[in-house]
Amino acid sequence: MISNIIKTTLVIAGCVTFTACSLKEKLGSTLTDKQSDSLIKADQLLQTAYNNLQMAYQDFSQVWGMSEISTDEAVGPTRGTDWDDNGVWRALHTHSWTPDHAHIQNSFSRLLLEEFSATNVLSFHPTKEQAAEARFLRALSMFSVLDLYGQVPFRNPGDNLLEAPKVLKAAEAIDFLISELNSILPDLGDRPATPAYIANKDAARFLLMKLYLNKGTFLNRQAPAFDAADMQQVITLADQITAVGAYSINEKYFDNFARDNDVISRENIFTQQNGPGISTARGDNGNNVYCRWMCTLHYNQNPSGWNGFTTLSDFYDKFETTDVRRGSSYANLTELTGLRVGFLEGQQYDKNGNQLLDRKGRPLVFTRDVALKATGDEVEVAGIRVVKYPPDFLTSSLSSSTNEASNDFVFFRYADVLLMKAEALLRTNKAPDGLPIVNQIRTARGASAFTDLNLTNLLEERGRELYWEGWRRQDLIRFGKFLDPWQLKTADDPKYLVYPIPTSDLAINKNLVQNPGY
């Protein structure tokens, strides 16, 4: 019963974009504060806050879609009459979205629901550890709202919940988040004793690194500045994470995303736990990580996918043929199904080496060419497919095609820590110090070493290492490349450096102001 009360209230809260009452006030007509405190526990609310990460971040149509389909790494072509969805995927890739775009609106609501869920924990007498975890989850969702929308609705526990929340502009949000993360650090658990799927000190340090690295970008997206003191903070935080001694670069790249990545990855800093009885128990919280492979694989592959998203050939060509990130076979997958991991281009095969066919009986050959609207023979085969998370065929018979998949979703990885440190060194005229850091990663991935480090090859290396992990849009903006033309996109308007505030939310919260140009 209590679980149902909590779920119902949080859904209501999400629907009205963070302006609804807290659980106490919502139940106030039937329960006193004392009674609600005795019935609703902080640990239940904290679990709800963790659960609400799934739809916002794991589902392909929310933050991930806005952060990847809008870049040179991914495209969602319409395939005949399939995957059109009123043009939402084309609008993201071509930078032609409006304030009424469905995924822009849904992502805003889901991120604010997560912020509400985490904030609400603080009203029900959490332990200092529970409070620190809740504040971290709130900071994570606020960071995403800041990154995507440039302004952040916010309220403290105890604020008048019948009034619209105040809205933090970029500078206010940055200052709050840096102060907040530093404040909670002592009360968060240490890795590796604390599992990666629980908010921990290194996750907070990682998020601080992102804030300092992107601070100048968030303040001026058309002309980012990189203050030397901010870059030194990035370097210091990276060294603190390294000093923990819990992390190193995995010899097998795709182990970081495998069904047992909670055990075999030495890179993962913060994740969301998945698996039978875990992801499905989150109710209506959307697809878990299995949608990462389902949205790209063809119907006749194993697992049978939805035949949707692809990468672009120009991006694929950035990889050397020896680079393991480009693709390979993978144990407990390829020998069971014929499926490889990484990028899938050309003829596809089953586990016995037989050629797979499309639904019309023609060879299933994924082509380099892809259009925003695939037609004719290209409908089923256009585009190079991407399998970042090896499908889980061992956990249960349903794992490869439902929310039963056990691959934990990866938010933060140690390789990104090293690349951020290298970037901070480069931006403070210490490129020679950053070069061996980047080459450490390239060598581990089977790529040739760089002879020098510059902004161009570092951005490309971030793309190769972190493709389809949700960072590409942010990186392109920080490096001044998001408005450049690329495959299937022309040069475009600076207004697209930030997403619009959804029209429906402007009507609800009078403190929100539409971003310029929309």
C-alpha positions in Angstrom: 0.0 0.0 0.0 2.7 2.4 1.0 4.6 1.6 -2.3 1.4 2.5 -4.3 1.0 5.8 -2.4 4.6 6.7 -3.2 4.3 5.8 -6.8 1.0 7.6 -7.3 2.2 10.7 -5.7 5.5 10.8 -7.7 3.7 10.3 -11.0 1.4 13.2 -10.1 4.4 15.3 -9.2 6.1 14.6 -12.5 3.0 15.5 -14.5 3.0 19.0 -13.1 6.7 19.6 -13.6 8.0 19.8 -10.1 5.2 22.1 -8.8 3.2 19.5 -7.0 3.0 19.0 -3.2 5.5 16.8 -1.4 4.3 13.4 -0.2 3.5 14.9 3.2 1.3 17.6 1.8 -0.3 15.3 -0.7 -1.3 13.0 2.1 -2.1 15.8 4.5 -5.8 15.5 4.0 -5.8 12.0 5.5 -2.6 11.7 7.5 -1.0 13.9 10.0 2.8 14.7 9.7 3.5 12.2 12.5 1.5 9.5 10.8 3.1 10.0 7.4 6.5 10.0 9.0 5.7 6.6 10.6 4.4 5.1 7.3 6.7 6.6 4.7 10.4 5.9 5.2 13.4 7.6 3.8 14.9 4.4 2.5 11.7 3.8 0.4 11.9 7.2 -1.1 15.6 6.9 -1.8 15.0 3.7 -3.7 12.3 5.5 -5.7 14.8 8.1 -6.6 17.3 5.5 -7.8 14.5 3.7 -9.7 13.5 7.0 -11.5 17.0 7.1 -13.1 16.0 4.3 -15.5 13.5 6.1 -17.7 15.4 9.4 -17.8 18.8 7.9 -18.7 18.5 4.2 -19.8 15.6 4.6 -22.2 16.7 5.6 -25.7 14.1 8.3 -26.2 15.0 10.6 -23.3 18.4 12.1 -22.3 20.3 9.6 -24.4 18.4 10.4 -27.6 18.9 14.2 -27.1 22.6 13.7 -26.4 23.4 11.3 -29.2 20.9 11.5 -32.1 21.6 15.2 -32.2 25.3 14.5 -33.1 27.6 13.0 -35.7 27.6 9.7 -33.9 24.0 8.6 -34.4 20.9 8.9 -36.6 17.4 7.6 -36.4 16.3 7.1 -40.0 12.6 6.6 -41.0 12.4 3.2 -42.5 9.5 3.1 -44.9 6.6 3.7 -42.6 8.5 2.6 -39.5 10.4 4.8 -37.1 8.9 8.0 -38.3 7.3 9.0 -35.0 6.1 12.4 -36.5 9.7 13.2 -37.5 11.1 13.5 -33.9 14.3 11.6 -34.8 15.0 13.6 -38.0 14.4 16.8 -36.0 17.0 15.9 -33.5 19.6 15.0 -36.0 19.1 17.9 -38.3 18.7 20.5 -35.4 15.2 21.5 -36.4 13.3 20.8 -33.2 10.7 23.1 -31.6 9.5 23.6 -28.0 6.7 21.1 -28.7 9.1 18.2 -29.6 7.8 15.2 -27.7 11.1 13.8 -26.4 12.4 17.3 -25.4 9.2 17.7 -23.3 9.3 14.2 -21.9 13.0 14.4 -20.9 12.4 17.7 -19.1 9.6 16.2 -17.1 11.5 13.0 -16.3 14.6 14.8 -15.1 12.5 17.1 -12.9 10.7 14.0 -11.5 14.1 12.6 -10.6 15.0 15.9 -8.9 11.7 15.9 -7.0 12.1 12.3 -6.0 15.6 12.9 -4.6 14.6 16.2 -2.9 11.6 14.5 -1.2 13.9 12.0 0.6 15.3 15.0 2.6 11.8 15.6 4.2 11.6 12.2 5.9 14.5 12.1 8.4 17.1 10.3 6.3 20.4 9.2 7.8 23.4 11.4 6.8 24.4 8.7 4.3 20.9 8.5 2.8 20.7 12.3 2.6 24.1 12.4 0.8 23.0 9.8 -1.8 19.7 11.7 -2.4 21.5 15.0 -2.8 23.9 13.4 -5.3 21.0 12.0 -7.3 19.4 15.5 -7.2 22.7 17.0 -8.4 22.9 14.5 -11.3 19.5 15.3 -12.6 20.1 19.1 -12.1 23.4 18.8 -14.0 21.5 17.2 -16.9 18.8 19.9 -16.9 21.5 22.5 -16.9 23.4 20.8 -19.8 20.3 20.3 -22.0 18.1 23.3 -21.1 20.4 26.0 -19.6 18.2 26.7 -16.6 17.1 24.6 -13.6 13.8 24.7 -11.7 14.7 24.1 -8.0 13.1 24.0 -4.6 14.5 23.1 -1.2 12.6 20.8 1.2 10.2 23.0 3.2 9.6 25.5 0.4 5.9 26.4 -0.2 5.0 23.7 -2.6 1.8 25.4 -3.8 4.0 28.0 -5.5 6.1 27.5 -8.6 9.7 26.6 -7.9 12.3 29.2 -8.5 14.6 28.8 -11.5 18.4 28.8 -11.3 20.2 30.4 -14.2 23.4 28.8 -15.3 25.8 30.6 -13.0 23.5 30.0 -10.0 23.1 26.3 -10.8 26.8 25.8 -11.3 27.7 27.4 -7.9 25.0 25.5 -6.1 26.0 22.1 -7.6 29.7 22.6 -6.9 28.9 23.6 -3.3 26.4 20.7 -2.9 28.8 18.0 -4.2 31.6 19.2 -2.0 29.3 19.3 1.0 28.1 15.7 0.6 31.5 14.1 -0.3 32.4 13.1 3.3 29.1 11.3 3.8 29.2 9.2 0.6 30.6 5.7 0.6 34.1 4.8 -0.6 34.7 2.6 -3.7 35.1 -0.3 -4.1 33.5 -1.2 -0.8 30.4 0.8 -1.9 29.0 -0.8 -5.1 29.1 1.3 -8.3 25.3 1.4 -8.4 25.3 3.3 -5.1 26.2 7.0 -5.1 29.8 7.2 -3.9 32.6 9.7 -3.4 34.2 9.1 -6.8 30.9 9.6 -8.5 30.6 13.0 -6.8 34.2 13.8 -7.8 33.5 12.8 -11.4 30.4 15.0 -11.6 32.5 17.9 -10.1 35.0 17.3 -12.9 32.2 17.6 -15.5 31.1 20.8 -13.9 34.5 22.5 -13.8 35.3 21.3 -17.3 32.0 22.6 -18.8 31.6 25.7 -16.5 32.7 28.2 -19.2 30.6 26.4 -21.8 27.5 26.5 -19.7 28.0 30.2 -19.1 28.7 31.1 -22.8 28.0 28.2 -25.2 29.0 30.2 -28.3 32.4 31.2 -26.9 33.4 29.0 -24.0 36.2 30.0 -21.7 38.4 27.7 -19.8 39.7 29.2 -16.6 43.0 27.9 -15.4 41.8 27.4 -11.9 38.8 25.4 -13.1 41.1 23.2 -15.2 43.3 22.6 -12.1 40.3 21.5 -10.2 39.7 18.9 -13.0 43.2 17.7 -12.7 43.2 17.5 -8.9 39.9 15.6 -8.8 41.2 13.1 -11.4 44.2 12.5 -9.3 42.0 11.9 -6.2 40.0 9.3 -8.1 43.2 7.6 -9.4 44.7 7.6 -5.9 41.8 5.5 -4.6 43.5 2.6 -6.4 40.2 0.9 -7.5 40.4 1.7 -11.2 42.4 0.8 -14.3 41.7 0.5 -18.0 40.1 -2.8 -18.9 42.0 -5.0 -21.3 38.7 -6.0 -22.8 36.8 -2.8 -23.7 33.3 -4.3 -24.0 33.6 -5.9 -20.5 32.7 -2.5 -19.2 29.2 -3.0 -20.6 28.7 -6.8 -20.3 26.0 -8.7 -18.3 28.5 -9.1 -15.5 30.1 -5.7 -15.7 29.5 -5.2 -12.0 32.2 -7.8 -11.5 34.6 -7.6 -14.4 34.8 -3.9 -15.1 37.6 -2.0 -13.5 36.5 1.3 -15.0 32.9 1.8 -13.9 32.5 4.4 -11.2 28.7 4.9 -11.2 26.1 2.7 -12.7 22.5 1.7 -12.4 21.9 -1.9 -11.4 19.9 -4.1 -13.8 18.7 -7.7 -13.9 15.7 -10.0 -13.4 13.5 -8.7 -10.6 15.3 -5.4 -10.5 14.6 -3.4 -13.7 11.1 -4.8 -14.1 10.2 -4.0 -10.5 10.7 -0.3 -11.3 7.2 -0.5 -12.9 6.6 2.2 -15.6 10.2 3.5 -15.5 10.9 2.6 -19.1 13.3 0.5 -21.0 16.5 -0.6 -19.3 19.8 -1.0 -21.1 18.5 -3.8 -23.4 17.0 -1.1 -25.7 20.6 -0.1 -26.5 20.9 -3.2 -28.7 17.2 -3.6 -29.6 17.0 -0.2 -31.2 19.7 -1.0 -33.7 19.6 -4.7 -34.5 17.6 -6.1 -37.4 14.5 -8.3 -37.0 16.3 -11.4 -38.2 19.3 -11.1 -35.9 19.5 -12.8 -32.6 18.3 -11.1 -30.5 15.5 -9.9 -32.9 15.7 -6.1 -32.8 13.6 -3.2 -33.8 15.8 -2.2 -36.8 16.2 1.5 -36.0 19.3 3.6 -35.1 22.7 3.6 -36.8 25.9 5.5 -36.7 27.3 7.5 -39.7 30.0 6.3 -42.0 32.1 9.4 -41.4 32.2 8.6 -37.7 32.9 4.9 -38.3 35.9 5.9 -40.4 37.5 7.6 -37.5 38.5 4.2 -36.1 41.7 2.4 -37.1 41.1 -1.2 -38.3 43.1 -2.5 -35.3 41.1 -0.5 -32.8 39.1 -3.1 -30.7 36.4 -0.4 -30.1 35.5 -0.7 -33.7 34.2 -4.2 -33.2 35.0 -7.8 -32.4 33.6 -11.1 -31.4 32.6 -11.5 -27.8 32.5 -14.6 -25.5 29.1 -16.0 -24.6 27.5 -14.0 -27.4 29.1 -14.6 -30.8 29.4 -18.3 -30.5 25.8 -18.5 -29.4 24.2 -16.2 -31.9 26.8 -15.0 -34.5 26.4 -11.4 -33.2 29.5 -9.3 -32.8 29.9 -6.2 -30.6 30.9 -2.7 -31.7 30.0 -1.6 -35.2 28.2 -3.9 -37.6 28.8 -3.3 -41.2 28.5 -5.5 -44.3 27.1 -9.1 -44.4 25.8 -10.5 -41.1 26.0 -14.1 -40.0 24.4 -16.6 -37.6 26.4 -18.7 -35.1 27.2 -21.3 -37.7 28.6 -18.8 -40.2 25.6 -18.8 -42.4 24.6 -15.6 -44.1 21.6 -13.9 -42.5 18.8 -12.7 -44.8 16.4 -9.7 -44.5 12.7 -10.3 -44.4 12.5 -10.4 -48.2 15.1 -13.1 -48.4 18.0 -10.9 -49.6 21.4 -11.0 -47.9 21.4 -8.9 -44.7 24.2 -6.5 -45.6 24.3 -3.3 -43.5 25.4 -0.5 -45.8 27.6 2.5 -45.1 25.0 4.8 -46.7 22.0 5.9 -44.8 19.4 8.6 -45.5 17.0 10.4 -43.1 14.2 8.5 -45.0 15.2 5.1 -46.2 13.2 3.7 -49.0 13.0 0.6 -51.3 15.7 -2.0 -50.8 17.5 0.2 -48.2 14.7 0.2 -45.6 16.0 -2.8 -43.7 19.7 -2.6 -44.3 20.7 1.1 -44.4 23.3 2.2 -41.9 26.1 0.8 -39.8 24.6 -0.7 -36.6 26.1 -0.2 -33.1 26.2 -2.8 -30.2 27.9 -1.1 -27.2 26.4 -3.4 -24.6 26.8 -7.1 -25.4 23.3 -8.6 -25.2 22.8 -10.8 -22.2 22.0 -14.4 -23.2 23.0 -16.1 -20.0 20.9 -14.6 -17.2 17.5 -15.9 -18.4 15.7 -16.8 -21.6 14.2 -13.3 -21.7 17.4 -11.3 -20.9 18.3 -10.4 -24.5 14.9 -8.9 -25.4 13.3 -7.6 -22.2 14.1 -5.6 -19.1 15.6 -8.8 -17.6 19.0 -7.9 -19.0 21.7 -7.9 -16.3 24.1 -5.4 -17.9 24.4 -2.5 -15.4 23.9 0.8 -17.1 27.1 2.9 -17.1 27.0 6.6 -16.1 30.6 7.3 -15.3 33.8 5.5 -16.4 37.5 5.9 -15.4 38.6 6.3 -19.0 36.5 9.5 -19.1 38.3 10.6 -15.9 41.7 10.3 -17.8 40.4 12.0 -20.9 39.0 14.9 -18.9 42.4 15.3 -17.1 44.2 15.2 -20.5 41.8 17.9 -21.8 42.4 20.1 -18.7 46.2 19.8 -19.2 45.8 20.6 -22.9 43.7 23.7 -22.1 46.4 25.0 -19.7 49.2 24.6 -22.2 50.5 21.3 -20.9 49.8 19.1 -23.9 53.0 17.1 -23.4 51.7 16.0 -20.0 48.3 15.0 -21.4 49.7 13.0 -24.4 50.8 9.9 -22.4 47.5 9.8 -20.7 45.6 9.6 -24.0 48.1 7.1 -25.4 47.6 4.9 -22.4 44.0 4.5 -23.5 44.8 4.2 -27.2 47.4 1.5 -26.6 45.0 -0.5 -24.5 42.4 -0.3 -27.3 44.8 -1.5 -30.0 45.1 2.0 -31.7 48.4 3.6 -32.7 49.9 6.2 -30.3 49.5 9.9 -31.0 52.6 11.9 -31.6 51.1 15.1 -30.3 47.9 16.1 -28.5 45.6 18.9 -29.8 41.9 19.8 -29.6 41.1 18.1 -32.9 42.5 14.6 -32.1 41.4 14.8 -28.5 37.7 15.4 -29.5 37.9 12.5 -31.9 39.4 10.3 -29.3 36.6 11.1 -26.8 34.2 10.1 -29.6 36.0 6.8 -30.1 36.2 5.9 -26.5 32.8 7.2 -25.3 30.6 6.6 -28.4 26.9 6.1 -27.6 27.5 6.7 -23.9 25.6 10.1 -23.9 28.5 12.6 -23.9 28.9 13.5 -27.6 26.6 16.5 -27.7 28.2 18.1 -24.6 31.6 17.4 -26.0 30.9 18.9 -29.4 29.5 22.1 -27.8 32.5 22.4 -25.5 34.9 22.0 -28.5 32.9 24.5 -30.6 31.8 21.9 -33.2 28.1 21.3 -32.5 26.9 23.8 -35.2 29.3 22.5 -37.9 27.8 20.5 -40.8 28.2 16.8 -40.8 26.5 13.8 -42.5 22.8 14.6 -43.0 23.1 18.0 -41.2 24.0 21.4 -42.5 25.5 24.3 -40.5 22.8 25.7 -38.2 21.6 28.4 -35.8 23.3 29.0 -32.4 20.0 28.7 -30.7 20.4 25.0 -31.0 23.2 25.0 -28.5 20.5 24.7 -25.8 17.2 23.0 -26.0 14.0 25.0 -25.7 11.9 24.9 -22.5 8.8 22.9 -23.4 5.7 25.0 -24.1 3.6 23.2 -21.6 6.1 23.8 -18.8 6.2 27.6 -19.5 2.5 27.6 -18.9 2.9 25.9 -15.5 6.0 27.7 -14.1 5.9 31.5 -14.4 9.6 31.6 -13.4 10.8 29.8 -16.5 11.8 31.9 -19.5 12.0 30.5 -23.0 15.6 30.2 -24.3 16.5 32.8 -27.0 15.5 32.1 -30.5 12.6 29.7 -29.8 
